[in-house]
Every structure is written in structure tokens, then in C-alpha cells.
Amino acid sequence: MDGVTLLAVALLLPVLLLFLMLLMERVERPLRVDSVGEQLEGFLDSARPEEVETYVSEGFAPALERYWRRRRLSRLLPGRPR
């Protein structure tokens, strides 16, 4: 390979990688939205009232974190209902 070809490859490779990353973002976006809907459905089916109130006042992410924290804690403590 001569110097010009090597320079062209060196300059075009980052642009090509950026293009592929943007393309993958467009492919992955609908997949993330669907999984959030499934998580919300599962959360609302088994959430406690205080967790639902957290969802209403602070949004989905903090409420879901509180829910998963409770679920992890209930698995660690013996004798607590699941």
C-alpha cells in the first residue's frame, strides 16, 4: 500500500465506524422502548403503594430502582414474604 491509500484508510475508518454506530443506534432504539414498556407492566402489577407514589412523583427510573431494591432485600432476609 502506498502512502496515499494508507492515509485514506486512516481518515475514512473513523467516519465509517461513526456511521455504523449511528446505524446501530437507530436499530436499538425501538428495542429499548419495548423493554421499558414490559418493565413498567411488571412493575405496576406487583408494586407497593409507596413505590407507585414514587413513580408518579419522581418518574419511572427511581421507582423501579426502589422496587428492585425491595425485591433484592426480600430475597436476603429470611422469613419475609416474597
PDB file of N, CA, C and O in Angstrom:
ATOM      1  N   MET A   1       0.847  -1.184   0.000  1.00  0.00           N
ATOM      2  CA  MET A   1       0.000   0.000   0.000  1.00  0.00           C
ATOM      3  C   MET A   1       0.882   1.233   0.000  1.00  0.00           C
ATOM      4  O   MET A   1       1.860   1.330   0.741  1.00  0.00           O
ATOM      5  N   ASP A   2       0.520   2.136  -0.822  1.00  0.00           N
ATOM      6  CA  ASP A   2       1.308   3.371  -0.852  1.00  0.00           C
ATOM      7  C   ASP A   2       0.791   4.321   0.233  1.00  0.00           C
ATOM      8  O   ASP A   2      -0.214   4.035   0.883  1.00  0.00           O
ATOM      9  N   GLY A   3       1.448   5.400   0.417  1.00  0.00           N
ATOM     10  CA  GLY A   3       1.135   6.348   1.478  1.00  0.00           C
ATOM     11  C   GLY A   3      -0.234   6.989   1.350  1.00  0.00           C
ATOM     12  O   GLY A   3      -0.888   7.246   2.361  1.00  0.00           O
ATOM     13  N   VAL A   4      -0.685   7.254   0.121  1.00  0.00           N
ATOM     14  CA  VAL A   4      -1.984   7.900  -0.092  1.00  0.00           C
ATOM     15  C   VAL A   4      -3.118   6.962   0.323  1.00  0.00           C
ATOM     16  O   VAL A   4      -4.079   7.385   0.966  1.00  0.00           O
ATOM     17  N   THR A   5      -2.998   5.699  -0.047  1.00  0.00           N
ATOM     18  CA  THR A   5      -4.023   4.721   0.305  1.00  0.00           C
ATOM     19  C   THR A   5      -4.087   4.534   1.817  1.00  0.00           C
ATOM     20  O   THR A   5      -5.176   4.467   2.387  1.00  0.00           O
ATOM     21  N   LEU A   6      -2.953   4.450   2.458  1.00  0.00           N
ATOM     22  CA  LEU A   6      -2.896   4.303   3.905  1.00  0.00           C
ATOM     23  C   LEU A   6      -3.511   5.520   4.594  1.00  0.00           C
ATOM     24  O   LEU A   6      -4.231   5.371   5.582  1.00  0.00           O
ATOM     25  N   LEU A   7      -3.241   6.700   4.094  1.00  0.00           N
ATOM     26  CA  LEU A   7      -3.819   7.925   4.645  1.00  0.00           C
ATOM     27  C   LEU A   7      -5.336   7.935   4.459  1.00  0.00           C
ATOM     28  O   LEU A   7      -6.065   8.321   5.372  1.00  0.00           O
ATOM     29  N   ALA A   8      -5.821   7.514   3.282  1.00  0.00           N
ATOM     30  CA  ALA A   8      -7.261   7.468   3.032  1.00  0.00           C
ATOM     31  C   ALA A   8      -7.945   6.486   3.976  1.00  0.00           C
ATOM     32  O   ALA A   8      -9.012   6.783   4.513  1.00  0.00           O
ATOM     33  N   VAL A   9      -7.347   5.337   4.179  1.00  0.00           N
ATOM     34  CA  VAL A   9      -7.923   4.350   5.098  1.00  0.00           C
ATOM     35  C   VAL A   9      -7.927   4.908   6.520  1.00  0.00           C
ATOM     36  O   VAL A   9      -8.914   4.754   7.240  1.00  0.00           O
ATOM     37  N   ALA A  10      -6.855   5.542   6.924  1.00  0.00           N
ATOM     38  CA  ALA A  10      -6.760   6.101   8.270  1.00  0.00           C
ATOM     39  C   ALA A  10      -7.791   7.202   8.499  1.00  0.00           C
ATOM     40  O   ALA A  10      -8.294   7.350   9.613  1.00  0.00           O
ATOM     41  N   LEU A  11      -8.111   7.968   7.473  1.00  0.00           N
ATOM     42  CA  LEU A  11      -9.095   9.038   7.621  1.00  0.00           C
ATOM     43  C   LEU A  11     -10.535   8.542   7.488  1.00  0.00           C
ATOM     44  O   LEU A  11     -11.433   9.082   8.135  1.00  0.00           O
ATOM     45  N   LEU A  12     -10.762   7.540   6.672  1.00  0.00           N
ATOM     46  CA  LEU A  12     -12.120   7.058   6.441  1.00  0.00           C
ATOM     47  C   LEU A  12     -12.595   6.046   7.474  1.00  0.00           C
ATOM     48  O   LEU A  12     -13.800   5.918   7.688  1.00  0.00           O
ATOM     49  N   LEU A  13     -11.694   5.333   8.113  1.00  0.00           N
ATOM     50  CA  LEU A  13     -12.085   4.333   9.091  1.00  0.00           C
ATOM     51  C   LEU A  13     -12.880   4.925  10.258  1.00  0.00           C
ATOM     52  O   LEU A  13     -13.918   4.361  10.605  1.00  0.00           O
ATOM     53  N   PRO A  14     -12.457   6.024  10.880  1.00  0.00           N
ATOM     54  CA  PRO A  14     -13.276   6.604  11.960  1.00  0.00           C
ATOM     55  C   PRO A  14     -14.660   7.062  11.476  1.00  0.00           C
ATOM     56  O   PRO A  14     -15.646   6.929  12.202  1.00  0.00           O
ATOM     57  N   VAL A  15     -14.733   7.597  10.264  1.00  0.00           N
ATOM     58  CA  VAL A  15     -16.018   8.029   9.718  1.00  0.00           C
ATOM     59  C   VAL A  15     -16.925   6.819   9.503  1.00  0.00           C
ATOM     60  O   VAL A  15     -18.117   6.876   9.804  1.00  0.00           O
ATOM     61  N   LEU A  16     -16.375   5.742   8.991  1.00  0.00           N
ATOM     62  CA  LEU A  16     -17.142   4.520   8.783  1.00  0.00           C
ATOM     63  C   LEU A  16     -17.631   3.949  10.109  1.00  0.00           C
ATOM     64  O   LEU A  16     -18.781   3.521  10.206  1.00  0.00           O
ATOM     65  N   LEU A  17     -16.786   3.936  11.123  1.00  0.00           N
ATOM     66  CA  LEU A  17     -17.196   3.448  12.436  1.00  0.00           C
ATOM     67  C   LEU A  17     -18.296   4.315  13.037  1.00  0.00           C
ATOM     68  O   LEU A  17     -19.236   3.794  13.637  1.00  0.00           O
ATOM     69  N   LEU A  18     -18.188   5.619  12.883  1.00  0.00           N
ATOM     70  CA  LEU A  18     -19.222   6.528  13.369  1.00  0.00           C
ATOM     71  C   LEU A  18     -20.548   6.269  12.674  1.00  0.00           C
ATOM     72  O   LEU A  18     -21.600   6.254  13.313  1.00  0.00           O
ATOM     73  N   PHE A  19     -20.498   6.066  11.371  1.00  0.00           N
ATOM     74  CA  PHE A  19     -21.704   5.768  10.614  1.00  0.00           C
ATOM     75  C   PHE A  19     -22.347   4.466  11.099  1.00  0.00           C
ATOM     76  O   PHE A  19     -23.566   4.404  11.257  1.00  0.00           O
ATOM     77  N   LEU A  20     -21.549   3.440  11.333  1.00  0.00           N
ATOM     78  CA  LEU A  20     -22.077   2.171  11.829  1.00  0.00           C
ATOM     79  C   LEU A  20     -22.676   2.302  13.223  1.00  0.00           C
ATOM     80  O   LEU A  20     -23.691   1.672  13.520  1.00  0.00           O
ATOM     81  N   MET A  21     -22.065   3.108  14.078  1.00  0.00           N
ATOM     82  CA  MET A  21     -22.604   3.336  15.415  1.00  0.00           C
ATOM     83  C   MET A  21     -23.953   4.047  15.350  1.00  0.00           C
ATOM     84  O   MET A  21     -24.874   3.697  16.088  1.00  0.00           O
ATOM     85  N   LEU A  22     -24.075   5.032  14.480  1.00  0.00           N
ATOM     86  CA  LEU A  22     -25.351   5.728  14.320  1.00  0.00           C
ATOM     87  C   LEU A  22     -26.420   4.802  13.771  1.00  0.00           C
ATOM     88  O   LEU A  22     -27.579   4.876  14.180  1.00  0.00           O
ATOM     89  N   LEU A  23     -26.047   3.948  12.866  1.00  0.00           N
ATOM     90  CA  LEU A  23     -26.979   2.974  12.317  1.00  0.00           C
ATOM     91  C   LEU A  23     -27.455   2.010  13.401  1.00  0.00           C
ATOM     92  O   LEU A  23     -28.647   1.714  13.480  1.00  0.00           O
ATOM     93  N   MET A  24     -26.558   1.528  14.222  1.00  0.00           N
ATOM     94  CA  MET A  24     -26.941   0.621  15.310  1.00  0.00           C
ATOM     95  C   MET A  24     -27.831   1.313  16.340  1.00  0.00           C
ATOM     96  O   MET A  24     -28.718   0.681  16.913  1.00  0.00           O
ATOM     97  N   GLU A  25     -27.607   2.580  16.574  1.00  0.00           N
ATOM     98  CA  GLU A  25     -28.468   3.340  17.492  1.00  0.00           C
ATOM     99  C   GLU A  25     -29.896   3.350  16.982  1.00  0.00           C
ATOM    100  O   GLU A  25     -30.835   3.186  17.761  1.00  0.00           O
ATOM    101  N   ARG A  26     -30.068   3.538  15.692  1.00  0.00           N
ATOM    102  CA  ARG A  26     -31.416   3.540  15.113  1.00  0.00           C
ATOM    103  C   ARG A  26     -32.060   2.166  15.203  1.00  0.00           C
ATOM    104  O   ARG A  26     -33.278   2.063  15.352  1.00  0.00           O
ATOM    105  N   VAL A  27     -31.267   1.119  15.115  1.00  0.00           N
ATOM    106  CA  VAL A  27     -31.798  -0.245  15.229  1.00  0.00           C
ATOM    107  C   VAL A  27     -32.169  -0.560  16.679  1.00  0.00           C
ATOM    108  O   VAL A  27     -33.191  -1.199  16.926  1.00  0.00           O
ATOM    109  N   GLU A  28     -31.356  -0.121  17.639  1.00  0.00           N
ATOM    110  CA  GLU A  28     -31.568  -0.461  19.036  1.00  0.00           C
ATOM    111  C   GLU A  28     -32.648   0.372  19.713  1.00  0.00           C
ATOM    112  O   GLU A  28     -33.247  -0.096  20.681  1.00  0.00           O
ATOM    113  N   ARG A  29     -32.917   1.576  19.248  1.00  0.00           N
ATOM    114  CA  ARG A  29     -33.878   2.463  19.904  1.00  0.00           C
ATOM    115  C   ARG A  29     -35.248   1.813  20.098  1.00  0.00           C
ATOM    116  O   ARG A  29     -35.764   1.855  21.215  1.00  0.00           O
ATOM    117  N   PRO A  30     -35.862   1.220  19.085  1.00  0.00           N
ATOM    118  CA  PRO A  30     -37.168   0.593  19.326  1.00  0.00           C
ATOM    119  C   PRO A  30     -37.103  -0.589  20.292  1.00  0.00           C
ATOM    120  O   PRO A  30     -38.077  -0.867  20.992  1.00  0.00           O
ATOM    121  N   LEU A  31     -35.999  -1.267  20.336  1.00  0.00           N
ATOM    122  CA  LEU A  31     -35.862  -2.392  21.264  1.00  0.00           C
ATOM    123  C   LEU A  31     -35.855  -1.921  22.707  1.00  0.00           C
ATOM    124  O   LEU A  31     -36.435  -2.578  23.571  1.00  0.00           O
ATOM    125  N   ARG A  32     -35.211  -0.800  22.983  1.00  0.00           N
ATOM    126  CA  ARG A  32     -35.188  -0.260  24.337  1.00  0.00           C
ATOM    127  C   ARG A  32     -36.561   0.213  24.762  1.00  0.00           C
ATOM    128  O   ARG A  32     -36.937   0.017  25.918  1.00  0.00           O
ATOM    129  N   VAL A  33     -37.319   0.825  23.880  1.00  0.00           N
ATOM    130  CA  VAL A  33     -38.651   1.332  24.218  1.00  0.00           C
ATOM    131  C   VAL A  33     -39.575   0.180  24.589  1.00  0.00           C
ATOM    132  O   VAL A  33     -40.339   0.293  25.547  1.00  0.00           O
ATOM    133  N   ASP A  34     -39.522  -0.925  23.853  1.00  0.00           N
ATOM    134  CA  ASP A  34     -40.368  -2.073  24.150  1.00  0.00           C
ATOM    135  C   ASP A  34     -40.022  -2.695  25.492  1.00  0.00           C
ATOM    136  O   ASP A  34     -40.919  -3.084  26.241  1.00  0.00           O
ATOM    137  N   SER A  35     -38.751  -2.793  25.806  1.00  0.00           N
ATOM    138  CA  SER A  35     -38.373  -3.408  27.073  1.00  0.00           C
ATOM    139  C   SER A  35     -38.800  -2.541  28.250  1.00  0.00           C
ATOM    140  O   SER A  35     -39.137  -3.072  29.309  1.00  0.00           O
ATOM    141  N   VAL A  36     -38.794  -1.224  28.092  1.00  0.00           N
ATOM    142  CA  VAL A  36     -39.250  -0.342  29.159  1.00  0.00           C
ATOM    143  C   VAL A  36     -40.743  -0.550  29.394  1.00  0.00           C
ATOM    144  O   VAL A  36     -41.191  -0.541  30.540  1.00  0.00           O
ATOM    145  N   GLY A  37     -41.518  -0.739  28.328  1.00  0.00           N
ATOM    146  CA  GLY A  37     -42.943  -0.992  28.478  1.00  0.00           C
ATOM    147  C   GLY A  37     -43.220  -2.279  29.230  1.00  0.00           C
ATOM    148  O   GLY A  37     -44.126  -2.330  30.062  1.00  0.00           O
ATOM    149  N   GLU A  38     -42.448  -3.325  28.944  1.00  0.00           N
ATOM    150  CA  GLU A  38     -42.609  -4.592  29.651  1.00  0.00           C
ATOM    151  C   GLU A  38     -42.212  -4.456  31.119  1.00  0.00           C
ATOM    152  O   GLU A  38     -42.865  -5.024  31.994  1.00  0.00           O
ATOM    153  N   GLN A  39     -41.142  -3.704  31.390  1.00  0.00           N
ATOM    154  CA  GLN A  39     -40.739  -3.480  32.776  1.00  0.00           C
ATOM    155  C   GLN A  39     -41.810  -2.698  33.526  1.00  0.00           C
ATOM    156  O   GLN A  39     -42.096  -2.992  34.686  1.00  0.00           O
ATOM    157  N   LEU A  40     -42.401  -1.707  32.872  1.00  0.00           N
ATOM    158  CA  LEU A  40     -43.440  -0.909  33.519  1.00  0.00           C
ATOM    159  C   LEU A  40     -44.653  -1.769  33.840  1.00  0.00           C
ATOM    160  O   LEU A  40     -45.228  -1.641  34.921  1.00  0.00           O
ATOM    161  N   GLU A  41     -45.048  -2.632  32.932  1.00  0.00           N
ATOM    162  CA  GLU A  41     -46.185  -3.506  33.165  1.00  0.00           C
ATOM    163  C   GLU A  41     -45.934  -4.436  34.357  1.00  0.00           C
ATOM    164  O   GLU A  41     -46.803  -4.595  35.214  1.00  0.00           O
ATOM    165  N   GLY A  42     -44.762  -5.040  34.410  1.00  0.00           N
ATOM    166  CA  GLY A  42     -44.411  -5.905  35.530  1.00  0.00           C
ATOM    167  C   GLY A  42     -44.334  -5.138  36.837  1.00  0.00           C
ATOM    168  O   GLY A  42     -44.740  -5.638  37.885  1.00  0.00           O
ATOM    169  N   PHE A  43     -43.811  -3.924  36.771  1.00  0.00           N
ATOM    170  CA  PHE A  43     -43.704  -3.085  37.960  1.00  0.00           C
ATOM    171  C   PHE A  43     -45.084  -2.747  38.505  1.00  0.00           C
ATOM    172  O   PHE A  43     -45.322  -2.880  39.705  1.00  0.00           O
ATOM    173  N   LEU A  44     -45.987  -2.316  37.650  1.00  0.00           N
ATOM    174  CA  LEU A  44     -47.311  -1.912  38.102  1.00  0.00           C
ATOM    175  C   LEU A  44     -48.130  -3.096  38.611  1.00  0.00           C
ATOM    176  O   LEU A  44     -49.020  -2.916  39.441  1.00  0.00           O
ATOM    177  N   ASP A  45     -47.844  -4.292  38.131  1.00  0.00           N
ATOM    178  CA  ASP A  45     -48.573  -5.473  38.607  1.00  0.00           C
ATOM    179  C   ASP A  45     -48.236  -5.824  40.050  1.00  0.00           C
ATOM    180  O   ASP A  45     -49.097  -6.309  40.784  1.00  0.00           O
ATOM    181  N   SER A  46     -46.990  -5.586  40.469  1.00  0.00           N
ATOM    182  CA  SER A  46     -46.585  -6.054  41.797  1.00  0.00           C
ATOM    183  C   SER A  46     -45.975  -4.970  42.681  1.00  0.00           C
ATOM    184  O   SER A  46     -45.346  -5.295  43.688  1.00  0.00           O
ATOM    185  N   ALA A  47     -46.137  -3.716  42.343  1.00  0.00           N
ATOM    186  CA  ALA A  47     -45.547  -2.635  43.146  1.00  0.00           C
ATOM    187  C   ALA A  47     -46.421  -2.330  44.359  1.00  0.00           C
ATOM    188  O   ALA A  47     -47.642  -2.483  44.325  1.00  0.00           O
ATOM    189  N   ARG A  48     -45.778  -1.905  45.403  1.00  0.00           N
ATOM    190  CA  ARG A  48     -46.482  -1.445  46.605  1.00  0.00           C
ATOM    191  C   ARG A  48     -46.961  -0.015  46.373  1.00  0.00           C
ATOM    192  O   ARG A  48     -46.470   0.672  45.477  1.00  0.00           O
ATOM    193  N   PRO A  49     -47.929   0.435  47.191  1.00  0.00           N
ATOM    194  CA  PRO A  49     -48.449   1.804  47.010  1.00  0.00           C
ATOM    195  C   PRO A  49     -47.378   2.890  47.093  1.00  0.00           C
ATOM    196  O   PRO A  49     -47.429   3.857  46.332  1.00  0.00           O
ATOM    197  N   GLU A  50     -46.411   2.752  48.000  1.00  0.00           N
ATOM    198  CA  GLU A  50     -45.372   3.786  48.110  1.00  0.00           C
ATOM    199  C   GLU A  50     -44.463   3.795  46.879  1.00  0.00           C
ATOM    200  O   GLU A  50     -43.926   4.840  46.511  1.00  0.00           O
ATOM    201  N   GLU A  51     -44.292   2.647  46.251  1.00  0.00           N
ATOM    202  CA  GLU A  51     -43.487   2.591  45.027  1.00  0.00           C
ATOM    203  C   GLU A  51     -44.241   3.227  43.857  1.00  0.00           C
ATOM    204  O   GLU A  51     -43.641   3.882  43.006  1.00  0.00           O
ATOM    205  N   VAL A  52     -45.543   3.031  43.824  1.00  0.00           N
ATOM    206  CA  VAL A  52     -46.348   3.674  42.781  1.00  0.00           C
ATOM    207  C   VAL A  52     -46.342   5.179  42.983  1.00  0.00           C
ATOM    208  O   VAL A  52     -46.282   5.935  42.013  1.00  0.00           O
ATOM    209  N   GLU A  53     -46.403   5.623  44.233  1.00  0.00           N
ATOM    210  CA  GLU A  53     -46.346   7.063  44.502  1.00  0.00           C
ATOM    211  C   GLU A  53     -44.996   7.637  44.087  1.00  0.00           C
ATOM    212  O   GLU A  53     -44.936   8.748  43.560  1.00  0.00           O
ATOM    213  N   THR A  54     -43.917   6.899  44.316  1.00  0.00           N
ATOM    214  CA  THR A  54     -42.602   7.331  43.850  1.00  0.00           C
ATOM    215  C   THR A  54     -42.599   7.448  42.335  1.00  0.00           C
ATOM    216  O   THR A  54     -42.025   8.387  41.784  1.00  0.00           O
ATOM    217  N   TYR A  55     -43.238   6.499  41.659  1.00  0.00           N
ATOM    218  CA  TYR A  55     -43.338   6.542  40.190  1.00  0.00           C
ATOM    219  C   TYR A  55     -44.058   7.799  39.735  1.00  0.00           C
ATOM    220  O   TYR A  55     -43.623   8.457  38.790  1.00  0.00           O
ATOM    221  N   VAL A  56     -45.156   8.139  40.399  1.00  0.00           N
ATOM    222  CA  VAL A  56     -45.936   9.304  39.996  1.00  0.00           C
ATOM    223  C   VAL A  56     -45.173  10.592  40.271  1.00  0.00           C
ATOM    224  O   VAL A  56     -45.193  11.512  39.454  1.00  0.00           O
ATOM    225  N   SER A  57     -44.499  10.665  41.420  1.00  0.00           N
ATOM    226  CA  SER A  57     -43.852  11.929  41.792  1.00  0.00           C
ATOM    227  C   SER A  57     -42.460  12.108  41.194  1.00  0.00           C
ATOM    228  O   SER A  57     -42.071  13.231  40.872  1.00  0.00           O
ATOM    229  N   GLU A  58     -41.692  11.009  41.037  1.00  0.00           N
ATOM    230  CA  GLU A  58     -40.299  11.145  40.608  1.00  0.00           C
ATOM    231  C   GLU A  58     -39.997  10.537  39.248  1.00  0.00           C
ATOM    232  O   GLU A  58     -38.946  10.820  38.672  1.00  0.00           O
ATOM    233  N   GLY A  59     -40.885   9.718  38.725  1.00  0.00           N
ATOM    234  CA  GLY A  59     -40.649   9.097  37.431  1.00  0.00           C
ATOM    235  C   GLY A  59     -40.376   7.614  37.560  1.00  0.00           C
ATOM    236  O   GLY A  59     -40.312   7.066  38.661  1.00  0.00           O
ATOM    237  N   PHE A  60     -40.218   6.983  36.421  1.00  0.00           N
ATOM    238  CA  PHE A  60     -40.110   5.526  36.375  1.00  0.00           C
ATOM    239  C   PHE A  60     -38.797   4.999  36.924  1.00  0.00           C
ATOM    240  O   PHE A  60     -38.801   4.014  37.663  1.00  0.00           O
ATOM    241  N   ALA A  61     -37.684   5.614  36.591  1.00  0.00           N
ATOM    242  CA  ALA A  61     -36.373   5.088  36.987  1.00  0.00           C
ATOM    243  C   ALA A  61     -36.202   5.009  38.511  1.00  0.00           C
ATOM    244  O   ALA A  61     -35.805   3.953  39.003  1.00  0.00           O
ATOM    245  N   PRO A  62     -36.483   6.074  39.286  1.00  0.00           N
ATOM    246  CA  PRO A  62     -36.339   5.957  40.738  1.00  0.00           C
ATOM    247  C   PRO A  62     -37.304   4.939  41.352  1.00  0.00           C
ATOM    248  O   PRO A  62     -36.937   4.218  42.280  1.00  0.00           O
ATOM    249  N   ALA A  63     -38.531   4.880  40.838  1.00  0.00           N
ATOM    250  CA  ALA A  63     -39.498   3.929  41.372  1.00  0.00           C
ATOM    251  C   ALA A  63     -39.076   2.494  41.080  1.00  0.00           C
ATOM    252  O   ALA A  63     -39.208   1.621  41.938  1.00  0.00           O
ATOM    253  N   LEU A  64     -38.575   2.249  39.891  1.00  0.00           N
ATOM    254  CA  LEU A  64     -38.133   0.911  39.535  1.00  0.00           C
ATOM    255  C   LEU A  64     -36.924   0.507  40.375  1.00  0.00           C
ATOM    256  O   LEU A  64     -36.810  -0.650  40.780  1.00  0.00           O
ATOM    257  N   GLU A  65     -36.028   1.443  40.637  1.00  0.00           N
ATOM    258  CA  GLU A  65     -34.870   1.155  41.482  1.00  0.00           C
ATOM    259  C   GLU A  65     -35.322   0.798  42.891  1.00  0.00           C
ATOM    260  O   GLU A  65     -34.800  -0.142  43.490  1.00  0.00           O
ATOM    261  N   ARG A  66     -36.279   1.536  43.420  1.00  0.00           N
ATOM    262  CA  ARG A  66     -36.803   1.241  44.754  1.00  0.00           C
ATOM    263  C   ARG A  66     -37.456  -0.141  44.780  1.00  0.00           C
ATOM    264  O   ARG A  66     -37.293  -0.884  45.747  1.00  0.00           O
ATOM    265  N   TYR A  67     -38.185  -0.485  43.735  1.00  0.00           N
ATOM    266  CA  TYR A  67     -38.843  -1.783  43.615  1.00  0.00           C
ATOM    267  C   TYR A  67     -37.814  -2.909  43.592  1.00  0.00           C
ATOM    268  O   TYR A  67     -37.961  -3.898  44.309  1.00  0.00           O
ATOM    269  N   TRP A  68     -36.770  -2.762  42.769  1.00  0.00           N
ATOM    270  CA  TRP A  68     -35.763  -3.816  42.688  1.00  0.00           C
ATOM    271  C   TRP A  68     -34.970  -3.920  43.980  1.00  0.00           C
ATOM    272  O   TRP A  68     -34.562  -5.016  44.363  1.00  0.00           O
ATOM    273  N   ARG A  69     -34.745  -2.803  44.657  1.00  0.00           N
ATOM    274  CA  ARG A  69     -34.054  -2.834  45.944  1.00  0.00           C
ATOM    275  C   ARG A  69     -34.872  -3.643  46.954  1.00  0.00           C
ATOM    276  O   ARG A  69     -34.315  -4.447  47.701  1.00  0.00           O
ATOM    277  N   ARG A  70     -36.187  -3.431  46.978  1.00  0.00           N
ATOM    278  CA  ARG A  70     -37.065  -4.183  47.876  1.00  0.00           C
ATOM    279  C   ARG A  70     -37.033  -5.666  47.529  1.00  0.00           C
ATOM    280  O   ARG A  70     -36.982  -6.513  48.421  1.00  0.00           O
ATOM    281  N   ARG A  71     -37.064  -5.984  46.241  1.00  0.00           N
ATOM    282  CA  ARG A  71     -37.047  -7.394  45.821  1.00  0.00           C
ATOM    283  C   ARG A  71     -35.740  -8.070  46.234  1.00  0.00           C
ATOM    284  O   ARG A  71     -35.751  -9.213  46.693  1.00  0.00           O
ATOM    285  N   ARG A  72     -34.616  -7.373  46.075  1.00  0.00           N
ATOM    286  CA  ARG A  72     -33.332  -7.949  46.487  1.00  0.00           C
ATOM    287  C   ARG A  72     -33.287  -8.158  47.997  1.00  0.00           C
ATOM    288  O   ARG A  72     -32.802  -9.182  48.478  1.00  0.00           O
ATOM    289  N   LEU A  73     -33.795  -7.179  48.737  1.00  0.00           N
ATOM    290  CA  LEU A  73     -33.797  -7.252  50.188  1.00  0.00           C
ATOM    291  C   LEU A  73     -34.684  -8.396  50.660  1.00  0.00           C
ATOM    292  O   LEU A  73     -34.324  -9.097  51.605  1.00  0.00           O
ATOM    293  N   SER A  74     -35.834  -8.600  50.026  1.00  0.00           N
ATOM    294  CA  SER A  74     -36.733  -9.672  50.454  1.00  0.00           C
ATOM    295  C   SER A  74     -36.109 -11.044  50.212  1.00  0.00           C
ATOM    296  O   SER A  74     -36.426 -11.990  50.933  1.00  0.00           O
ATOM    297  N   ARG A  75     -35.246 -11.174  49.237  1.00  0.00           N
ATOM    298  CA  ARG A  75     -34.567 -12.450  48.999  1.00  0.00           C
ATOM    299  C   ARG A  75     -33.471 -12.701  50.034  1.00  0.00           C
ATOM    300  O   ARG A  75     -33.162 -13.850  50.348  1.00  0.00           O
ATOM    301  N   LEU A  76     -32.889 -11.628  50.561  1.00  0.00           N
ATOM    302  CA  LEU A  76     -31.787 -11.782  51.511  1.00  0.00           C
ATOM    303  C   LEU A  76     -32.267 -12.059  52.932  1.00  0.00           C
ATOM    304  O   LEU A  76     -31.592 -12.761  53.684  1.00  0.00           O
ATOM    305  N   LEU A  77     -33.430 -11.514  53.310  1.00  0.00           N
ATOM    306  CA  LEU A  77     -33.913 -11.655  54.671  1.00  0.00           C
ATOM    307  C   LEU A  77     -34.758 -12.920  54.800  1.00  0.00           C
ATOM    308  O   LEU A  77     -35.692 -13.114  54.022  1.00  0.00           O
ATOM    309  N   PRO A  78     -34.451 -13.775  55.758  1.00  0.00           N
ATOM    310  CA  PRO A  78     -35.255 -14.990  55.929  1.00  0.00           C
ATOM    311  C   PRO A  78     -36.590 -14.674  56.599  1.00  0.00           C
ATOM    312  O   PRO A  78     -36.686 -13.762  57.420  1.00  0.00           O
ATOM    313  N   GLY A  79     -37.615 -15.439  56.237  1.00  0.00           N
ATOM    314  CA  GLY A  79     -38.917 -15.302  56.891  1.00  0.00           C
ATOM    315  C   GLY A  79     -39.801 -14.196  56.356  1.00  0.00           C
ATOM    316  O   GLY A  79     -40.947 -14.076  56.791  1.00  0.00           O
ATOM    317  N   ARG A  80     -39.321 -13.389  55.437  1.00  0.00           N
ATOM    318  CA  ARG A  80     -40.164 -12.324  54.874  1.00  0.00           C
ATOM    319  C   ARG A  80     -40.925 -12.883  53.690  1.00  0.00           C
ATOM    320  O   ARG A  80     -40.375 -13.660  52.909  1.00  0.00           O
ATOM    321  N   PRO A  81     -42.186 -12.498  53.547  1.00  0.00           N
ATOM    322  CA  PRO A  81     -42.945 -12.964  52.368  1.00  0.00           C
ATOM    323  C   PRO A  81     -42.407 -12.345  51.098  1.00  0.00           C
ATOM    324  O   PRO A  81     -41.957 -11.199  51.096  1.00  0.00           O
ATOM    325  N   ARG A  82     -42.455 -13.106  50.016  1.00  0.00           N
ATOM    326  CA  ARG A  82     -41.935 -12.616  48.738  1.00  0.00           C
ATOM    327  C   ARG A  82     -43.030 -12.088  47.887  1.00  0.00           C
ATOM    328  O   ARG A  82     -42.780 -11.632  46.771  1.00  0.00           O
TER     329      ARG A  82
END
